[in-house]
Amino acid sequence: PMYLFLSNLSLLDACYISVTVPKMPHDLVSENGAISFPGCFSQVCCLLSSVGVEFFLLTAMAYDRYVAICNPLRYMMVMNHTVCTMLATASWLCGFFNSLIQTALVWRLPFCRSNIIHHFFCDIPPLLVLACTDTSPNELAMLLVGGVVGFTCSLFTIVSYG
């Protein structure tokens, strides 16, 4: 079961690189480092998905290690292939759902300022600066969603190692 989680984690690391790095060489070579809004939002969504999946996947891996250490004789019965596949799938689904929520909160904002972002990849804070309206509700909602996900996953991981 551990190798299923490790293979998911390695796939996730490949996703991190493929989200941010391909645009960077293009921007370095060309004078124009522009990216369209849909392209920027797809990059934000994929990056946030990767972050969310990593949180959930590391939490599932902590539970796997908890069962292996605390119940070694029942490990293969508790962490069978079906349970591990369900945990990995749930990690991916929760990560994508988290990113869709956060990306949708930014997508609905009207943008009227300069469309230049001085970063080599798109992220939510620079996009919020470009918005024409008050972004404090968006910031609060993203803080709550990110805080709940981060705190819950961290709490479960700490408890499982404790």
HUPEHU-V632167 format. One record per residue. N is the residue number from 1. RES is the residue in one small letter. SS is DSSP state (a for helix, b for strand, c for the rest). Layout:
BEGIN
N,RES,SS + N,RES,SS
END
This chain:
BEGIN
1,p,c + 2,m,a + 3,y,a + 4,l,a + 5,f,a + 6,l,a + 7,s,a + 8,n,a + 9,l,a + 10,s,a + 11,l,a + 12,l,a + 13,d,a + 14,a,a + 15,c,a + 16,y,a + 17,i,a + 18,s,a + 19,v,a + 20,t,a + 21,v,a + 22,p,a + 23,k,a + 24,m,a + 25,p,a + 26,h,a + 27,d,a + 28,l,a + 29,v,a + 30,s,c + 31,e,c + 32,n,c + 33,g,c + 34,a,c + 35,i,c + 36,s,c + 37,f,a + 38,p,a + 39,g,a + 40,c,a + 41,f,a + 42,s,a + 43,q,a + 44,v,a + 45,c,a + 46,c,a + 47,l,a + 48,l,a + 49,s,a + 50,s,a + 51,v,a + 52,g,a + 53,v,a + 54,e,a + 55,f,a + 56,f,a + 57,l,a + 58,l,a + 59,t,a + 60,a,a + 61,m,a + 62,a,a + 63,y,a + 64,d,a + 65,r,a + 66,y,a + 67,v,a + 68,a,a + 69,i,a + 70,c,a + 71,n,c + 72,p,c + 73,l,c + 74,r,c + 75,y,a + 76,m,a + 77,m,a + 78,v,a + 79,m,c + 80,n,c + 81,h,a + 82,t,a + 83,v,a + 84,c,a + 85,t,a + 86,m,a + 87,l,a + 88,a,a + 89,t,a + 90,a,a + 91,s,a + 92,w,a + 93,l,a + 94,c,a + 95,g,a + 96,f,a + 97,f,a + 98,n,a + 99,s,a + 100,l,a + 101,i,a + 102,q,a + 103,t,a + 104,a,a + 105,l,a + 106,v,a + 107,w,a + 108,r,c + 109,l,c + 110,p,c + 111,f,b + 112,c,c + 113,r,c + 114,s,c + 115,n,c + 116,i,c + 117,i,c + 118,h,c + 119,h,c + 120,f,c + 121,f,c + 122,c,c + 123,d,c + 124,i,a + 125,p,a + 126,p,a + 127,l,a + 128,l,a + 129,v,a + 130,l,a + 131,a,b + 132,c,c + 133,t,c + 134,d,c + 135,t,c + 136,s,a + 137,p,a + 138,n,a + 139,e,a + 140,l,a + 141,a,a + 142,m,a + 143,l,a + 144,l,a + 145,v,a + 146,g,a + 147,g,a + 148,v,a + 149,v,a + 150,g,a + 151,f,a + 152,t,a + 153,c,a + 154,s,a + 155,l,a + 156,f,a + 157,t,a + 158,i,a + 159,v,a + 160,s,a + 161,y,a + 162,g,c
END
